[in-house]
């Protein structure tokens, strides 16, 4: 019973953290399109920090290792409340969105800069 509650807690925290980074990724180009380049840069920095954390941890979220202590299950979504397909392809979906959003932000910033 204690293990299942701990796993639920880890999954909730992991899902909230995932949603936070999704908001940052989606917010990056939106902020840039509204001319909020400081906000866009901050959002990009937050996501890049998460990418650094993942890179140091062999491209795995540290919360995955925490969740693994409480279950033997190892499906792609055993540690987070996401559909299996999204958990499996999360980096494939949001990586390109982040890069595209960053490029759009750069384009918008260069377009508004005085020549």
Buried (B, 14 or more C-beta within 10 A) or exposed (E): EEEEEBBEEBBEBBBEBBEEBBEBBBBBBBBBEEEBBEBBBBBBEBBEEBBEEBEEEEEEBEBBEBBBEBBEEEEBBBBBBBEEEBBBEBEEBBBEBBEEBBEBBBEBBEEEEEE
